[in-house]
Amino acid sequence: MKTSLALNKRTVLITGSCGFIGYNLAKRLLTDYRDIKIIGIDNMNDYYDVRIKEERLGELENFDNFIFIKGSISDKALIDQIFQKYQPSIVVNMAAQAGVRYSIENPDSYIESNIIGFYNLLEACRHSYDQGKSGVDHFVYASSSSVYGQNKKVPYSTADKVDNPVSLYAASKKSNELMAHAYSKLYNIPSTGLRFFTVYGPKGRPDMAYFGFTNKLLRGETIEIFNYGNCKRDFTYIDDIIEGLVRVIKKAPERKDGEDSLPIAPYALYNIGKGKPENLLDFVRILQEELVRAKVLPEDYDFESHKKLVPMQKGDVPITYADTKDLERDFAYRPDTDLRTGLREFAEWYKEFYM
């Protein structure tokens, strides 16, 4: 069972509010719910082009009911201050150090943000009930399809065992799920984790393959396609992710006691993906066609000479494939935006932003 939550007149804390998903979620909520108050926190780090984060922030600051705080969720004192001052009733954690490959080069940032920062938020949620306060009604957080590692069984189900991560990033996300479940059980915090599958779209992350491919092609460089082109990804368009997120936020796991009179953990976990993995070579072909259509690249661009098939890279997996039955059952929703539509939106934004 779920507990329905009205979003009007709510105070919602969104961490990573200038990140790809956090920004789009904040914008959607601010647009759809005039009486909502959004508290956004982001450290605005330079992991990728800060100009994109600044543009996202600029859009959000046009809304009177958006309050921005520059800082890190790893700063426990700051998180405690935010909870004390604004008393959010819904917390959506999208802040994290992202990227599988970067976690091999710079592991410290993953422990700081994805483990310590996550713990700080859980502790703040726990203490939001102190002195009999109603506190946090729903804690929603981002996990990742990376937790499935090299799982051979497809499609990936949240019921699958995921104890063999192949990157520190994946391990940090699996740790988040375990920590959230423990806090949910111990302190009766309604919590929902979402395993996102390869999110793409306009104003996206430059470290993602489609964005990197575009940058390289524009510079006349060669793009590398891993596993000799035999990779498949469950590409999910950003608007589909946000629609799923909003539906999830509005329905928290129900608080109830077990036969031992102790709380049954009000905890849930879902995949959000299209449920239709696409071959990376097909993805690149459509991307190229849309970049030409948007006049990012010339019509006579020689794609074949700028494409190289290479072995699998350390930390990567050959396929991601979401089982979305639980999402469909509980929220009557499944992402459905086709690749060409999504990549067209990206190509047109790229042209406008960079050229």
C-alpha positions as CSV (number, residue, x, y, z in Angstrom):
1,M,0.0,0.0,0.0
2,K,1.0,3.6,-0.6
3,T,0.3,6.8,1.2
4,S,-0.8,9.6,-1.2
5,L,0.9,12.9,-0.7
6,A,-0.4,16.2,-2.0
7,L,2.4,18.4,-3.2
8,N,0.7,21.8,-2.9
9,K,1.9,23.9,0.0
10,R,4.8,21.4,0.6
11,T,8.4,22.3,1.3
12,V,10.6,20.0,-0.8
13,L,14.4,19.7,-0.5
14,I,16.1,18.7,-3.7
15,T,19.8,18.0,-3.5
16,G,21.8,18.3,-6.7
17,S,19.3,20.8,-7.8
18,C,21.5,22.1,-10.6
19,G,22.3,18.6,-11.9
20,F,20.6,17.1,-14.9
21,I,17.8,15.3,-13.1
22,G,17.6,17.5,-10.1
23,Y,17.1,20.7,-12.2
24,N,14.5,19.1,-14.4
25,L,12.6,17.8,-11.4
26,A,12.7,21.2,-9.6
27,K,11.5,23.0,-12.8
28,R,8.6,20.5,-13.2
29,L,7.5,20.8,-9.6
30,L,7.8,24.6,-9.7
31,T,5.8,24.8,-12.9
32,D,3.0,22.4,-11.9
33,Y,2.5,23.4,-8.2
34,R,2.3,27.1,-7.6
35,D,2.1,26.8,-3.8
36,I,5.1,24.5,-3.5
37,K,8.4,25.7,-2.0
38,I,11.6,24.1,-3.4
39,I,14.9,24.3,-1.4
40,G,17.7,23.4,-3.8
41,I,21.3,22.6,-2.7
42,D,24.2,22.0,-5.1
43,N,27.9,22.4,-4.7
44,M,28.3,23.6,-8.4
45,N,31.5,21.6,-8.8
46,D,33.5,21.5,-12.0
47,Y,33.2,17.8,-12.7
48,Y,31.7,19.0,-16.0
49,D,31.1,22.3,-17.7
50,V,29.8,24.6,-15.0
51,R,28.1,26.9,-17.6
52,I,25.4,24.2,-18.0
53,K,24.8,24.1,-14.2
54,E,24.7,27.9,-14.2
55,E,22.1,28.0,-17.0
56,R,19.9,25.5,-15.1
57,L,20.2,27.5,-11.9
58,G,19.4,30.7,-13.8
59,E,16.1,29.2,-15.0
60,L,15.2,28.0,-11.5
61,E,15.9,31.4,-9.9
62,N,13.1,32.9,-12.1
63,F,10.6,31.2,-9.7
64,D,9.8,33.1,-6.6
65,N,9.3,29.9,-4.6
66,F,12.8,28.5,-5.3
67,I,15.5,29.0,-2.7
68,F,19.1,28.0,-3.6
69,I,21.9,27.1,-1.3
70,K,25.4,26.6,-2.6
71,G,27.0,23.8,-0.6
72,S,27.7,20.1,-0.3
73,I,25.6,17.4,1.3
74,S,28.8,16.2,2.9
75,D,28.7,19.3,5.1
76,K,26.7,17.9,8.0
77,A,26.3,21.2,9.8
78,L,24.9,22.8,6.6
79,I,22.4,20.0,6.1
80,D,21.3,20.2,9.8
81,Q,20.8,24.0,9.4
82,I,18.7,23.5,6.3
83,F,16.4,21.0,8.0
84,Q,16.1,23.1,11.1
85,K,15.3,26.3,9.1
86,Y,13.0,25.0,6.3
87,Q,11.7,21.7,7.8
88,P,11.2,19.9,4.5
89,S,8.5,17.3,4.5
90,I,9.8,15.7,1.3
91,V,13.5,15.1,0.5
92,V,14.7,14.1,-2.9
93,N,18.4,13.2,-3.0
94,M,19.8,13.6,-6.6
95,A,23.2,14.8,-5.4
96,A,26.0,12.4,-6.0
97,Q,29.3,12.1,-7.7
98,A,28.3,10.5,-10.9
99,G,30.2,8.5,-13.5
100,V,31.5,5.0,-13.5
101,R,34.9,5.7,-15.2
102,Y,35.6,8.8,-13.0
103,S,35.3,6.6,-9.9
104,I,38.4,4.7,-11.0
105,E,40.4,7.9,-11.2
106,N,39.0,9.9,-8.2
107,P,37.5,7.6,-5.6
108,D,37.6,10.1,-2.7
109,S,34.8,12.3,-4.2
110,Y,32.5,9.2,-4.3
111,I,33.0,8.4,-0.6
112,E,32.5,12.1,0.4
113,S,29.3,12.7,-1.6
114,N,27.7,9.3,-2.1
115,I,28.4,7.8,1.3
116,I,29.0,10.6,3.8
117,G,26.6,13.0,2.2
118,F,23.9,10.3,2.0
119,Y,24.4,9.5,5.6
120,N,24.0,13.1,6.6
121,L,20.7,13.3,4.8
122,L,19.5,10.1,6.5
123,E,20.5,11.4,9.9
124,A,18.7,14.7,9.2
125,C,15.5,12.8,8.2
126,R,15.8,10.7,11.4
127,H,16.0,13.8,13.6
128,S,13.2,15.6,11.7
129,Y,10.8,13.6,14.0
130,D,12.4,14.9,17.2
131,Q,10.1,16.5,19.8
132,G,7.1,14.9,18.2
133,K,7.4,16.8,14.9
134,S,5.7,15.3,11.8
135,G,9.0,15.4,10.0
136,V,9.8,13.9,6.6
137,D,6.9,12.1,4.9
138,H,9.0,10.7,2.0
139,F,12.7,10.3,1.3
140,V,13.3,9.6,-2.4
141,Y,16.8,9.0,-3.7
142,A,18.7,8.2,-6.9
143,S,20.3,4.8,-7.2
144,S,21.6,3.5,-10.6
145,S,21.4,0.6,-13.0
146,S,25.1,0.2,-12.4
147,V,24.4,-1.8,-9.2
148,Y,23.5,-4.8,-11.5
149,G,27.1,-5.1,-12.5
150,Q,27.7,-8.0,-14.9
151,N,24.5,-9.6,-14.1
152,K,23.8,-12.1,-16.9
153,K,20.0,-12.3,-16.2
154,V,18.0,-9.8,-18.2
155,P,15.9,-7.8,-17.9
156,Y,17.3,-6.6,-14.6
157,S,14.8,-6.9,-11.7
158,T,15.0,-5.2,-8.3
159,A,14.6,-8.8,-6.9
160,D,17.9,-9.8,-8.4
161,K,21.0,-10.3,-6.2
162,V,23.4,-7.3,-6.8
163,D,26.3,-8.1,-4.6
164,N,29.1,-7.9,-7.2
165,P,29.6,-4.3,-8.3
166,V,32.2,-3.6,-10.9
167,S,32.9,0.0,-10.0
168,L,33.2,2.1,-6.8
169,Y,30.3,4.2,-8.2
170,A,28.1,1.1,-8.3
171,A,29.2,0.0,-4.8
172,S,28.3,3.5,-3.4
173,K,24.8,3.3,-4.9
174,K,24.2,-0.2,-3.6
175,S,25.4,1.1,-0.2
176,N,22.8,3.9,-0.4
177,E,20.1,1.3,-0.8
178,L,21.3,-0.7,2.2
179,M,21.6,2.4,4.4
180,A,18.2,3.7,3.4
181,H,16.6,0.4,4.2
182,A,18.3,0.3,7.6
183,Y,17.1,3.8,8.5
184,S,13.7,3.1,7.1
185,K,13.4,0.1,9.4
186,L,14.9,1.7,12.5
187,Y,13.2,5.1,12.3
188,N,10.1,4.4,10.2
189,I,11.2,6.8,7.4
190,P,9.2,6.2,4.3
191,S,11.9,5.8,1.6
192,T,11.9,5.0,-2.1
193,G,15.0,4.3,-4.2
194,L,15.1,4.6,-7.9
195,R,17.5,2.8,-10.2
196,F,17.9,5.1,-13.2
197,F,18.9,3.6,-16.6
198,T,21.1,5.8,-18.9
199,V,19.3,9.1,-18.8
200,Y,19.8,11.4,-21.8
201,G,18.4,14.6,-23.2
202,P,18.9,18.4,-23.6
203,K,21.0,20.2,-20.9
204,G,22.4,16.8,-20.0
205,R,25.7,15.7,-18.6
206,P,28.7,16.2,-20.9
207,D,30.4,13.0,-19.4
208,M,27.6,10.9,-21.0
209,A,28.5,9.0,-24.2
210,Y,26.1,10.8,-26.5
211,F,27.3,14.2,-25.4
212,G,31.0,13.2,-25.6
213,F,30.4,11.7,-29.1
214,T,28.9,15.0,-30.2
215,N,31.8,17.1,-28.9
216,K,34.4,14.8,-30.6
217,L,32.6,14.7,-33.9
218,L,32.3,18.5,-33.9
219,R,36.1,18.7,-33.3
220,G,36.8,16.1,-36.1
221,E,38.1,13.6,-33.6
222,T,37.4,9.8,-33.6
223,I,34.8,8.4,-31.3
224,E,35.4,5.0,-29.6
225,I,32.5,2.6,-29.4
226,F,33.2,0.0,-26.7
227,N,32.9,-3.8,-26.8
228,Y,33.3,-3.5,-30.6
229,G,29.8,-2.0,-30.9
230,N,28.1,-4.9,-29.0
231,C,27.0,-2.7,-26.0
232,K,23.3,-2.3,-25.4
233,R,21.9,0.5,-23.2
234,D,18.4,1.1,-21.9
235,F,18.4,4.7,-22.9
236,T,15.7,6.7,-21.0
237,Y,14.7,10.2,-22.0
238,I,14.9,12.9,-19.2
239,D,11.2,13.8,-19.4
240,D,10.2,10.2,-18.9
241,I,12.5,10.0,-15.8
242,I,10.9,13.2,-14.4
243,E,7.3,11.9,-15.0
244,G,8.2,8.7,-13.1
245,L,9.9,10.6,-10.3
246,V,6.9,12.9,-9.7
247,R,4.5,9.9,-9.6
248,V,6.8,8.2,-7.1
249,I,7.2,11.3,-4.9
250,K,3.4,11.5,-4.5
251,K,3.1,8.0,-3.2
252,A,5.2,7.1,-0.2
253,P,5.5,3.5,1.2
254,E,2.9,3.0,4.0
255,R,4.0,3.0,7.6
256,K,2.7,-0.1,9.4
257,D,3.7,-2.4,12.2
258,G,4.5,-6.1,12.0
259,E,3.3,-8.9,14.2
260,D,6.1,-8.0,16.7
261,S,4.6,-4.5,17.0
262,L,7.8,-3.1,15.4
263,P,7.7,-1.0,12.2
264,I,7.9,-2.9,8.9
265,A,10.4,-0.9,6.9
266,P,8.3,1.5,4.8
267,Y,10.8,1.1,1.9
268,A,10.5,0.5,-1.8
269,L,12.9,0.2,-4.8
270,Y,12.1,0.6,-8.5
271,N,13.8,0.6,-11.9
272,I,13.1,3.6,-14.1
273,G,14.1,2.7,-17.6
274,K,12.5,2.3,-21.0
275,G,12.6,-1.5,-20.8
276,K,14.0,-1.7,-24.3
277,P,17.8,-1.8,-24.7
278,E,19.2,-0.3,-27.9
279,N,22.4,-1.2,-29.6
280,L,25.0,1.5,-29.2
281,L,25.7,1.5,-33.0
282,D,22.1,2.2,-33.7
283,F,22.1,5.0,-31.1
284,V,25.2,6.6,-32.7
285,R,23.6,6.4,-36.2
286,I,20.5,8.2,-35.1
287,L,22.5,10.7,-33.1
288,Q,24.6,11.5,-36.2
289,E,21.5,11.9,-38.4
290,E,19.9,14.3,-35.9
291,L,23.2,16.3,-35.5
292,V,23.2,16.8,-39.3
293,R,19.5,17.7,-39.3
294,A,20.1,20.3,-36.6
295,K,23.1,21.7,-38.6
296,V,25.5,20.9,-35.8
297,L,27.4,18.8,-38.4
298,P,27.6,19.3,-42.2
299,E,25.5,17.1,-44.5
300,D,28.6,15.6,-46.1
301,Y,30.3,14.6,-42.7
302,D,32.3,11.4,-43.1
303,F,31.1,9.4,-40.1
304,E,32.9,6.1,-40.9
305,S,36.3,7.8,-40.8
306,H,35.6,9.1,-37.3
307,K,34.4,5.9,-35.7
308,K,36.5,3.2,-34.0
309,L,35.4,-0.1,-32.5
310,V,37.4,-0.9,-29.3
311,P,37.3,-3.4,-26.4
312,M,35.1,-3.1,-23.3
313,Q,36.4,-0.5,-20.9
314,K,37.1,-1.3,-17.2
315,G,34.1,-0.8,-15.0
316,D,31.6,-0.9,-17.9
317,V,29.0,-3.6,-18.6
318,P,27.8,-4.9,-21.9
319,I,24.0,-4.4,-21.4
320,T,21.6,-2.6,-19.2
321,Y,17.9,-3.6,-19.4
322,A,15.2,-2.6,-17.0
323,D,12.4,-4.8,-15.8
324,T,9.7,-2.1,-15.2
325,K,6.8,-4.3,-14.1
326,D,6.8,-3.0,-10.5
327,L,6.8,0.7,-11.7
328,E,3.9,-0.1,-14.0
329,R,2.0,-2.0,-11.3
330,D,2.3,0.7,-8.6
331,F,2.3,3.9,-10.7
332,A,0.7,2.9,-14.0
333,Y,3.7,4.3,-15.8
334,R,6.4,3.2,-18.2
335,P,8.8,5.4,-20.1
336,D,8.0,5.5,-23.8
337,T,9.9,8.3,-25.6
338,D,11.7,6.9,-28.7
339,L,15.4,7.5,-29.4
340,R,14.9,9.8,-32.4
341,T,12.6,12.1,-30.5
342,G,14.9,12.4,-27.6
343,L,18.1,12.8,-29.6
344,R,16.4,15.4,-31.8
345,E,15.6,17.5,-28.7
346,F,19.3,17.1,-27.6
347,A,20.7,18.1,-31.0
348,E,18.6,21.2,-31.2
349,W,19.5,22.3,-27.7
350,Y,23.2,21.6,-28.4
351,K,23.1,23.8,-31.5
352,E,21.4,26.6,-29.5
353,F,23.8,26.4,-26.5
354,Y,27.2,25.9,-28.1
355,M,27.0,27.3,-31.6
